[in-house]
Amino acid sequence: MPGDPLPRTAGRVGGRGPWARRFWRELGSVTAERDPVVRLIVLERLVKSAALLALTTTLLTANRLGYLQQWAGELQEQLNLTAGRGVISVVLTWVAEQLGHLLPHVTIVALALILYAVLETTEGVGLAMGRRWAEYLTVVATGLLIPWEAIEVAARPTPFRVAALLVNAGIVAYLAYRRRLFVDV
């Protein structure tokens, strides 16, 4: 067809078009079945998003009212937190130092939390609507964080960290294997 970037015969193997065309078509598809496990993933993503937005609001309010330093000290003491020892803490500290001359650190953290909440909401709503692209987004976004979570669990295992790692690994495994993502694409 005129205007096609690739001729219709280009890249055809066994009667199929190029992998990019198949992948694009796959991303635009809608899943017909309503899976109860996917519904649980949707619920988890939307609850996490709401919690992140609540945390962001609390963070900004506490900073504005002058309670943030006091709360941070109490949390560190009560939860036995050792800031700066984990890989994620080191990376976040480096980013905050690099952007610190542009924005206050609290604003950087708040923006990061809001962006993460938007990602979680996008995944949750896309999965709830049965969109295939949301399954891919969830697998890729969650899968990219699993190595960092594993490093954190290896460095300082806590029940919360272990549970978060297991839930995220389960979500990636379920969506990638059970929902047959990345197969025939």
C-alpha positions as CSV (number, residue, x, y, z in Angstrom):
1,M,0.0,0.0,0.0
2,P,1.3,3.5,-0.8
3,G,2.7,5.3,2.3
4,D,3.5,2.1,4.2
5,P,7.0,2.3,5.7
6,L,7.6,-1.3,4.9
7,P,6.3,-3.2,1.9
8,R,3.7,-5.8,2.8
9,T,6.1,-8.6,1.9
10,A,9.0,-7.3,3.9
11,G,10.0,-9.5,6.8
12,R,7.4,-12.1,6.3
13,V,8.4,-15.5,7.7
14,G,5.9,-18.3,7.5
15,G,3.0,-16.0,6.5
16,R,3.6,-13.5,9.4
17,G,4.6,-9.8,9.2
18,P,7.6,-8.3,10.8
19,W,7.8,-8.7,14.6
20,A,7.4,-5.0,15.2
21,R,4.0,-5.0,13.5
22,R,2.9,-8.1,15.4
23,F,4.0,-6.5,18.7
24,W,2.2,-3.3,17.9
25,R,-1.0,-5.2,17.1
26,E,-0.5,-7.2,20.4
27,L,-0.1,-4.0,22.4
28,G,-3.4,-2.6,21.1
29,S,-5.4,-5.8,21.8
30,V,-7.9,-6.2,24.6
31,T,-8.1,-9.4,26.7
32,A,-11.5,-11.0,26.6
33,E,-11.3,-12.9,29.9
34,R,-11.6,-11.3,33.3
35,D,-9.1,-13.1,35.5
36,P,-9.4,-13.0,39.3
37,V,-5.7,-12.8,39.8
38,V,-5.5,-9.8,37.5
39,R,-8.3,-8.2,39.5
40,L,-6.1,-8.7,42.6
41,I,-3.2,-7.1,40.8
42,V,-5.5,-4.2,39.9
43,L,-6.5,-3.8,43.5
44,E,-2.9,-3.9,44.7
45,R,-1.8,-1.3,42.2
46,L,-4.7,1.1,43.0
47,V,-4.3,0.7,46.7
48,K,-0.5,1.3,46.4
49,S,-1.2,4.4,44.3
50,A,-3.6,5.8,46.8
51,A,-1.1,5.1,49.6
52,L,1.7,6.9,47.7
53,L,-0.5,9.9,47.1
54,A,-1.4,10.0,50.8
55,L,2.2,9.7,51.8
56,T,3.1,12.5,49.4
57,T,0.4,14.8,50.9
58,T,1.6,13.9,54.4
59,L,5.2,14.5,53.5
60,L,4.6,17.9,52.0
61,T,2.2,18.9,54.9
62,A,4.7,17.8,57.5
63,N,7.5,19.7,55.8
64,R,5.5,22.8,55.6
65,L,4.5,22.6,59.3
66,G,8.0,21.8,60.4
67,Y,7.3,18.3,61.7
68,L,9.3,16.4,59.0
69,Q,12.7,16.3,60.8
70,Q,11.1,15.3,64.1
71,W,9.0,12.5,62.4
72,A,11.9,11.2,60.4
73,G,14.0,10.9,63.5
74,E,11.3,9.1,65.4
75,L,10.6,6.7,62.5
76,Q,14.3,5.9,62.1
77,E,14.6,5.2,65.9
78,Q,11.3,3.2,66.2
79,L,11.7,1.2,63.0
80,N,15.5,0.8,63.3
81,L,16.1,2.3,59.9
82,T,19.6,2.8,58.7
83,A,19.4,5.4,56.0
84,G,22.0,5.3,53.3
85,R,23.0,1.6,53.6
86,G,20.8,0.1,50.9
87,V,21.4,0.3,47.1
88,I,18.1,2.2,46.5
89,S,19.0,4.7,49.3
90,V,22.4,5.4,47.8
91,V,20.9,5.9,44.3
92,L,18.1,8.2,45.7
93,T,20.7,10.2,47.7
94,W,22.8,10.6,44.6
95,V,19.8,11.8,42.5
96,A,18.8,14.2,45.3
97,E,22.3,15.6,45.5
98,Q,22.4,16.1,41.7
99,L,19.0,17.9,41.6
100,G,19.4,19.5,45.0
101,H,20.6,22.8,43.6
102,L,17.4,23.0,41.5
103,L,14.7,21.9,44.0
104,P,14.5,21.2,47.7
105,H,15.0,17.5,48.5
106,V,11.4,17.2,49.9
107,T,10.1,18.4,46.5
108,I,12.2,15.9,44.6
109,V,10.9,13.1,46.8
110,A,7.3,14.3,46.5
111,L,7.7,14.4,42.7
112,A,9.2,10.9,42.6
113,L,6.3,9.6,44.7
114,I,3.7,11.3,42.5
115,L,5.4,9.8,39.3
116,Y,5.4,6.4,40.9
117,A,1.7,6.8,41.9
118,V,0.9,7.8,38.3
119,L,2.7,4.7,37.0
120,E,0.9,2.4,39.4
121,T,-2.5,4.0,38.6
122,T,-1.8,3.6,34.8
123,E,-1.0,0.0,35.3
124,G,-4.1,-0.6,37.5
125,V,-6.6,1.2,35.3
126,G,-5.1,-0.4,32.1
127,L,-5.3,-3.9,33.7
128,A,-8.9,-3.2,34.8
129,M,-9.8,-2.2,31.3
130,G,-8.3,-5.5,30.0
131,R,-5.6,-3.7,27.9
132,R,-2.8,-5.9,26.8
133,W,-0.3,-2.9,26.9
134,A,-1.0,-2.6,30.6
135,E,0.1,-6.2,31.1
136,Y,3.4,-5.5,29.3
137,L,3.9,-2.3,31.2
138,T,3.3,-4.0,34.5
139,V,5.7,-6.8,33.7
140,V,8.5,-4.5,32.5
141,A,8.1,-1.8,35.2
142,T,7.8,-4.4,38.0
143,G,10.5,-6.7,36.6
144,L,13.0,-3.9,36.4
145,L,12.8,-3.3,40.1
146,I,13.1,-6.9,41.2
147,P,16.9,-7.0,41.1
148,W,17.1,-3.9,43.3
149,E,14.5,-5.5,45.7
150,A,16.5,-8.7,45.8
151,I,19.7,-6.8,46.6
152,E,17.8,-5.0,49.4
153,V,16.5,-8.3,50.8
154,A,19.9,-9.8,50.7
155,A,21.4,-6.9,52.5
156,R,18.8,-6.5,55.2
157,P,15.9,-9.0,55.1
158,T,12.7,-7.9,56.8
159,P,9.3,-9.5,56.5
160,F,8.0,-6.5,54.5
161,R,10.8,-6.6,52.0
162,V,10.6,-10.3,51.5
163,A,6.8,-10.1,51.1
164,A,7.1,-7.2,48.6
165,L,9.8,-9.1,46.6
166,L,7.6,-12.3,46.5
167,V,4.5,-10.4,45.5
168,N,6.3,-8.5,42.7
169,A,8.1,-11.7,41.4
170,G,4.7,-13.5,41.5
171,I,3.0,-10.7,39.5
172,V,5.8,-10.7,36.9
173,A,5.8,-14.5,36.6
174,Y,2.0,-14.8,36.4
175,L,1.6,-12.1,33.8
176,A,4.6,-13.1,31.7
177,Y,4.0,-16.8,31.8
178,R,0.3,-17.4,32.5
179,R,-0.9,-14.5,30.3
180,R,1.6,-15.6,27.6
181,L,3.3,-12.2,27.2
182,F,6.3,-12.1,24.9
183,V,5.2,-15.3,23.2
184,D,4.8,-15.3,19.4
185,V,5.7,-11.6,19.3
